[in-house]
Amino acid sequence: ICLFKGGIYIAGSRDGVLKYDEKTGLQSVKPTVVSYGLVADEHHMVSFGDKIAIRFNGETWAGIKFD
C-alpha cells in the first residue's frame, strides 16, 4: 500500500496496480503489469514485480523490463 498525490494505491500482484476510492472501492489503474510492491515520493510512484519496474508521475507510466 502506498500514498501518492493524495491517493491510496495498492500493489495487486497479478491484478496490477489498484487505487482505492472511498465511494467505489478498488479500481484498476494499471492492470497490464504484475505489481508486488510500490514506493513513492512527492513526484513519482514506482511499481515493481516479476520482470518490470514502472514509474508513474500522476499522468503517464514509463517502465523498463529486465531479466
Backbone atoms as SQL, in Angstrom:
CREATE TABLE atoms (id INTEGER PRIMARY KEY, chain TEXT, resi INTEGER, resn TEXT, atom TEXT, x REAL, y REAL, z REAL);
INSERT INTO atoms VALUES
  (1, 'A', 1, 'ILE', 'N', 0.857, -1.179, 0.000),
  (2, 'A', 1, 'ILE', 'CA', 0.000, 0.000, 0.000),
  (3, 'A', 1, 'ILE', 'C', 0.896, 1.233, 0.000),
  (4, 'A', 2, 'CYS', 'N', 0.484, 2.245, -0.766),
  (5, 'A', 2, 'CYS', 'CA', 1.309, 3.436, -0.937),
  (6, 'A', 2, 'CYS', 'C', 0.407, 4.670, -1.067),
  (7, 'A', 3, 'LEU', 'N', 0.794, 5.740, -0.415),
  (8, 'A', 3, 'LEU', 'CA', 0.101, 7.022, -0.557),
  (9, 'A', 3, 'LEU', 'C', 0.857, 7.857, -1.588),
  (10, 'A', 4, 'PHE', 'N', 0.153, 8.279, -2.648),
  (11, 'A', 4, 'PHE', 'CA', 0.782, 9.069, -3.694),
  (12, 'A', 4, 'PHE', 'C', -0.178, 10.140, -4.178),
  (13, 'A', 5, 'LYS', 'N', 0.243, 11.387, -4.079),
  (14, 'A', 5, 'LYS', 'CA', -0.550, 12.544, -4.515),
  (15, 'A', 5, 'LYS', 'C', -1.990, 12.479, -4.006),
  (16, 'A', 6, 'GLY', 'N', -2.136, 12.124, -2.736),
  (17, 'A', 6, 'GLY', 'CA', -3.441, 12.094, -2.094),
  (18, 'A', 6, 'GLY', 'C', -4.258, 10.841, -2.346),
  (19, 'A', 7, 'GLY', 'N', -3.739, 9.916, -3.147),
  (20, 'A', 7, 'GLY', 'CA', -4.458, 8.679, -3.435),
  (21, 'A', 7, 'GLY', 'C', -3.827, 7.490, -2.736),
  (22, 'A', 8, 'ILE', 'N', -4.634, 6.480, -2.464),
  (23, 'A', 8, 'ILE', 'CA', -4.149, 5.255, -1.855),
  (24, 'A', 8, 'ILE', 'C', -4.045, 4.198, -2.949),
  (25, 'A', 9, 'TYR', 'N', -2.826, 3.736, -3.207),
  (26, 'A', 9, 'TYR', 'CA', -2.553, 2.751, -4.234),
  (27, 'A', 9, 'TYR', 'C', -2.150, 1.431, -3.598),
  (28, 'A', 10, 'ILE', 'N', -2.481, 0.344, -4.267),
  (29, 'A', 10, 'ILE', 'CA', -2.234, -0.997, -3.739),
  (30, 'A', 10, 'ILE', 'C', -1.563, -1.833, -4.817),
  (31, 'A', 11, 'ALA', 'N', -0.481, -2.504, -4.447),
  (32, 'A', 11, 'ALA', 'CA', 0.155, -3.465, -5.344),
  (33, 'A', 11, 'ALA', 'C', -0.714, -4.721, -5.326),
  (34, 'A', 12, 'GLY', 'N', -1.317, -5.030, -6.464),
  (35, 'A', 12, 'GLY', 'CA', -2.298, -6.114, -6.530),
  (36, 'A', 12, 'GLY', 'C', -1.783, -7.393, -7.134),
  (37, 'A', 13, 'SER', 'N', -0.466, -7.617, -7.090),
  (38, 'A', 13, 'SER', 'CA', 0.143, -8.804, -7.664),
  (39, 'A', 13, 'SER', 'C', -0.260, -8.949, -9.125),
  (40, 'A', 14, 'ARG', 'N', -0.876, -10.032, -9.515),
  (41, 'A', 14, 'ARG', 'CA', -1.247, -10.256, -10.928),
  (42, 'A', 14, 'ARG', 'C', -2.422, -9.388, -11.378),
  (43, 'A', 15, 'ASP', 'N', -3.057, -8.681, -10.454),
  (44, 'A', 15, 'ASP', 'CA', -4.130, -7.746, -10.806),
  (45, 'A', 15, 'ASP', 'C', -3.585, -6.355, -11.129),
  (46, 'A', 16, 'GLY', 'N', -2.273, -6.173, -11.068),
  (47, 'A', 16, 'GLY', 'CA', -1.651, -4.896, -11.403),
  (48, 'A', 16, 'GLY', 'C', -1.676, -3.906, -10.258),
  (49, 'A', 17, 'VAL', 'N', -1.774, -2.645, -10.589),
  (50, 'A', 17, 'VAL', 'CA', -1.825, -1.567, -9.599),
  (51, 'A', 17, 'VAL', 'C', -3.281, -1.127, -9.450),
  (52, 'A', 18, 'LEU', 'N', -3.715, -1.041, -8.212),
  (53, 'A', 18, 'LEU', 'CA', -5.086, -0.656, -7.902),
  (54, 'A', 18, 'LEU', 'C', -5.080, 0.652, -7.128),
  (55, 'A', 19, 'LYS', 'N', -6.190, 1.377, -7.219),
  (56, 'A', 19, 'LYS', 'CA', -6.355, 2.601, -6.439),
  (57, 'A', 19, 'LYS', 'C', -7.650, 2.483, -5.644),
  (58, 'A', 20, 'TYR', 'N', -7.565, 2.852, -4.365),
  (59, 'A', 20, 'TYR', 'CA', -8.748, 2.800, -3.510),
  (60, 'A', 20, 'TYR', 'C', -9.507, 4.112, -3.595),
  (61, 'A', 21, 'ASP', 'N', -10.809, 3.998, -3.820),
  (62, 'A', 21, 'ASP', 'CA', -11.701, 5.146, -3.823),
  (63, 'A', 21, 'ASP', 'C', -12.776, 4.889, -2.771),
  (64, 'A', 22, 'GLU', 'N', -12.989, 5.845, -1.897),
  (65, 'A', 22, 'GLU', 'CA', -13.931, 5.682, -0.789),
  (66, 'A', 22, 'GLU', 'C', -15.343, 5.347, -1.266),
  (67, 'A', 23, 'LYS', 'N', -15.750, 5.882, -2.397),
  (68, 'A', 23, 'LYS', 'CA', -17.112, 5.667, -2.892),
  (69, 'A', 23, 'LYS', 'C', -17.256, 4.395, -3.723),
  (70, 'A', 24, 'THR', 'N', -16.252, 4.097, -4.545),
  (71, 'A', 24, 'THR', 'CA', -16.389, 2.968, -5.476),
  (72, 'A', 24, 'THR', 'C', -15.540, 1.759, -5.122),
  (73, 'A', 25, 'GLY', 'N', -14.680, 1.871, -4.118),
  (74, 'A', 25, 'GLY', 'CA', -13.830, 0.748, -3.725),
  (75, 'A', 25, 'GLY', 'C', -12.551, 0.709, -4.547),
  (76, 'A', 26, 'LEU', 'N', -12.070, -0.493, -4.858),
  (77, 'A', 26, 'LEU', 'CA', -10.826, -0.650, -5.600),
  (78, 'A', 26, 'LEU', 'C', -11.054, -0.515, -7.099),
  (79, 'A', 27, 'GLN', 'N', -10.208, 0.279, -7.724),
  (80, 'A', 27, 'GLN', 'CA', -10.262, 0.471, -9.168),
  (81, 'A', 27, 'GLN', 'C', -8.895, 0.124, -9.755),
  (82, 'A', 28, 'SER', 'N', -8.889, -0.608, -10.847),
  (83, 'A', 28, 'SER', 'CA', -7.644, -0.944, -11.526),
  (84, 'A', 28, 'SER', 'C', -7.132, 0.281, -12.283),
  (85, 'A', 29, 'VAL', 'N', -5.857, 0.636, -12.066),
  (86, 'A', 29, 'VAL', 'CA', -5.270, 1.759, -12.791),
  (87, 'A', 29, 'VAL', 'C', -4.141, 1.315, -13.718),
  (88, 'A', 30, 'LYS', 'N', -3.603, 0.132, -13.499),
  (89, 'A', 30, 'LYS', 'CA', -2.548, -0.402, -14.377),
  (90, 'A', 30, 'LYS', 'C', -2.629, -1.934, -14.341),
  (91, 'A', 31, 'PRO', 'N', -3.609, -2.510, -15.056),
  (92, 'A', 31, 'PRO', 'CA', -3.829, -3.960, -14.987),
  (93, 'A', 31, 'PRO', 'C', -2.837, -4.783, -15.802),
  (94, 'A', 32, 'THR', 'N', -2.012, -4.147, -16.625),
  (95, 'A', 32, 'THR', 'CA', -1.153, -4.874, -17.551),
  (96, 'A', 32, 'THR', 'C', 0.200, -5.265, -16.969),
  (97, 'A', 33, 'VAL', 'N', 0.412, -5.046, -15.689),
  (98, 'A', 33, 'VAL', 'CA', 1.682, -5.409, -15.049),
  (99, 'A', 33, 'VAL', 'C', 1.420, -6.243, -13.806),
  (100, 'A', 34, 'VAL', 'N', 2.440, -6.975, -13.387),
  (101, 'A', 34, 'VAL', 'CA', 2.414, -7.650, -12.091),
  (102, 'A', 34, 'VAL', 'C', 3.084, -6.702, -11.108),
  (103, 'A', 35, 'SER', 'N', 2.411, -6.410, -10.008),
  (104, 'A', 35, 'SER', 'CA', 2.933, -5.456, -9.033),
  (105, 'A', 35, 'SER', 'C', 3.019, -6.104, -7.654),
  (106, 'A', 36, 'TYR', 'N', 4.248, -6.271, -7.180),
  (107, 'A', 36, 'TYR', 'CA', 4.463, -6.843, -5.843),
  (108, 'A', 36, 'TYR', 'C', 4.698, -5.776, -4.787),
  (109, 'A', 37, 'GLY', 'N', 5.028, -4.559, -5.222),
  (110, 'A', 37, 'GLY', 'CA', 5.290, -3.507, -4.259),
  (111, 'A', 37, 'GLY', 'C', 5.266, -2.135, -4.901),
  (112, 'A', 38, 'LEU', 'N', 5.063, -1.131, -4.058),
  (113, 'A', 38, 'LEU', 'CA', 5.018, 0.254, -4.504),
  (114, 'A', 38, 'LEU', 'C', 5.839, 1.119, -3.554),
  (115, 'A', 39, 'VAL', 'N', 6.522, 2.101, -4.100),
  (116, 'A', 39, 'VAL', 'CA', 7.201, 3.133, -3.305),
  (117, 'A', 39, 'VAL', 'C', 6.932, 4.467, -3.976),
  (118, 'A', 40, 'ALA', 'N', 6.931, 5.543, -3.203),
  (119, 'A', 40, 'ALA', 'CA', 6.640, 6.854, -3.785),
  (120, 'A', 40, 'ALA', 'C', 7.352, 7.958, -3.035),
  (121, 'A', 41, 'ASP', 'N', 7.596, 9.028, -3.773),
  (122, 'A', 41, 'ASP', 'CA', 7.993, 10.292, -3.169),
  (123, 'A', 41, 'ASP', 'C', 6.980, 11.326, -3.665),
  (124, 'A', 42, 'GLU', 'N', 7.275, 12.587, -3.544),
  (125, 'A', 42, 'GLU', 'CA', 6.286, 13.599, -3.930),
  (126, 'A', 42, 'GLU', 'C', 6.111, 13.731, -5.444),
  (127, 'A', 43, 'HIS', 'N', 7.039, 13.165, -6.235),
  (128, 'A', 43, 'HIS', 'CA', 6.989, 13.325, -7.691),
  (129, 'A', 43, 'HIS', 'C', 6.592, 12.067, -8.457),
  (130, 'A', 44, 'HIS', 'N', 6.979, 10.910, -7.954),
  (131, 'A', 44, 'HIS', 'CA', 6.766, 9.663, -8.686),
  (132, 'A', 44, 'HIS', 'C', 6.382, 8.518, -7.754),
  (133, 'A', 45, 'MET', 'N', 5.671, 7.561, -8.324),
  (134, 'A', 45, 'MET', 'CA', 5.407, 6.286, -7.657),
  (135, 'A', 45, 'MET', 'C', 6.016, 5.204, -8.551),
  (136, 'A', 46, 'VAL', 'N', 6.660, 4.227, -7.946),
  (137, 'A', 46, 'VAL', 'CA', 7.268, 3.135, -8.695),
  (138, 'A', 46, 'VAL', 'C', 6.621, 1.829, -8.252),
  (139, 'A', 47, 'SER', 'N', 6.242, 1.038, -9.248),
  (140, 'A', 47, 'SER', 'CA', 5.715, -0.306, -9.025),
  (141, 'A', 47, 'SER', 'C', 6.770, -1.298, -9.494),
  (142, 'A', 48, 'PHE', 'N', 6.943, -2.382, -8.738),
  (143, 'A', 48, 'PHE', 'CA', 7.905, -3.399, -9.150),
  (144, 'A', 48, 'PHE', 'C', 7.302, -4.783, -8.969),
  (145, 'A', 49, 'GLY', 'N', 7.632, -5.666, -9.906),
  (146, 'A', 49, 'GLY', 'CA', 7.147, -7.036, -9.844),
  (147, 'A', 49, 'GLY', 'C', 7.612, -7.822, -11.046),
  (148, 'A', 50, 'ASP', 'N', 7.642, -9.142, -10.907),
  (149, 'A', 50, 'ASP', 'CA', 8.128, -10.031, -11.965),
  (150, 'A', 50, 'ASP', 'C', 9.373, -9.449, -12.631),
  (151, 'A', 51, 'LYS', 'N', 9.280, -9.067, -13.887),
  (152, 'A', 51, 'LYS', 'CA', 10.447, -8.590, -14.629),
  (153, 'A', 51, 'LYS', 'C', 10.253, -7.178, -15.147),
  (154, 'A', 52, 'ILE', 'N', 9.587, -6.337, -14.359),
  (155, 'A', 52, 'ILE', 'CA', 9.355, -4.961, -14.792),
  (156, 'A', 52, 'ILE', 'C', 9.316, -4.016, -13.590),
  (157, 'A', 53, 'ALA', 'N', 9.817, -2.824, -13.824),
  (158, 'A', 53, 'ALA', 'CA', 9.667, -1.726, -12.872),
  (159, 'A', 53, 'ALA', 'C', 9.084, -0.565, -13.670),
  (160, 'A', 54, 'ILE', 'N', 8.033, 0.048, -13.153),
  (161, 'A', 54, 'ILE', 'CA', 7.402, 1.151, -13.866),
  (162, 'A', 54, 'ILE', 'C', 7.247, 2.354, -12.948),
  (163, 'A', 55, 'ARG', 'N', 7.352, 3.534, -13.552),
  (164, 'A', 55, 'ARG', 'CA', 7.256, 4.782, -12.802),
  (165, 'A', 55, 'ARG', 'C', 6.031, 5.545, -13.282),
  (166, 'A', 56, 'PHE', 'N', 5.311, 6.131, -12.336),
  (167, 'A', 56, 'PHE', 'CA', 4.093, 6.884, -12.614),
  (168, 'A', 56, 'PHE', 'C', 4.247, 8.276, -12.032),
  (169, 'A', 57, 'ASN', 'N', 3.973, 9.305, -12.843),
  (170, 'A', 57, 'ASN', 'CA', 4.109, 10.680, -12.359),
  (171, 'A', 57, 'ASN', 'C', 2.757, 11.324, -12.047),
  (172, 'A', 58, 'GLY', 'N', 1.699, 10.524, -12.080),
  (173, 'A', 58, 'GLY', 'CA', 0.355, 11.032, -11.847),
  (174, 'A', 58, 'GLY', 'C', -0.437, 11.128, -13.131),
  (175, 'A', 59, 'GLU', 'N', 0.271, 11.076, -14.276),
  (176, 'A', 59, 'GLU', 'CA', -0.371, 11.150, -15.584),
  (177, 'A', 59, 'GLU', 'C', 0.046, 10.020, -16.515),
  (178, 'A', 60, 'THR', 'N', 1.342, 9.740, -16.576),
  (179, 'A', 60, 'THR', 'CA', 1.840, 8.732, -17.504),
  (180, 'A', 60, 'THR', 'C', 2.711, 7.695, -16.786),
  (181, 'A', 61, 'TRP', 'N', 2.773, 6.515, -17.399),
  (182, 'A', 61, 'TRP', 'CA', 3.580, 5.412, -16.899),
  (183, 'A', 61, 'TRP', 'C', 4.762, 5.204, -17.840),
  (184, 'A', 62, 'ALA', 'N', 5.925, 4.921, -17.285),
  (185, 'A', 62, 'ALA', 'CA', 7.115, 4.583, -18.075),
  (186, 'A', 62, 'ALA', 'C', 7.817, 3.447, -17.361),
  (187, 'A', 63, 'GLY', 'N', 8.261, 2.433, -18.107),
  (188, 'A', 63, 'GLY', 'CA', 8.853, 1.284, -17.439),
  (189, 'A', 63, 'GLY', 'C', 10.034, 0.702, -18.159),
  (190, 'A', 64, 'ILE', 'N', 10.638, -0.263, -17.479),
  (191, 'A', 64, 'ILE', 'CA', 11.756, -0.994, -18.038),
  (192, 'A', 64, 'ILE', 'C', 11.613, -2.458, -17.657),
  (193, 'A', 65, 'LYS', 'N', 11.791, -3.326, -18.629),
  (194, 'A', 65, 'LYS', 'CA', 11.781, -4.761, -18.375),
  (195, 'A', 65, 'LYS', 'C', 13.191, -5.238, -18.149),
  (196, 'A', 66, 'PHE', 'N', 13.358, -6.245, -17.316),
  (197, 'A', 66, 'PHE', 'CA', 14.679, -6.797, -17.047),
  (198, 'A', 66, 'PHE', 'C', 14.569, -8.300, -16.854),
  (199, 'A', 67, 'ASP', 'N', 15.702, -8.981, -16.967),
  (200, 'A', 67, 'ASP', 'CA', 15.737, -10.441, -16.795),
  (201, 'A', 67, 'ASP', 'C', 16.182, -10.819, -15.410);
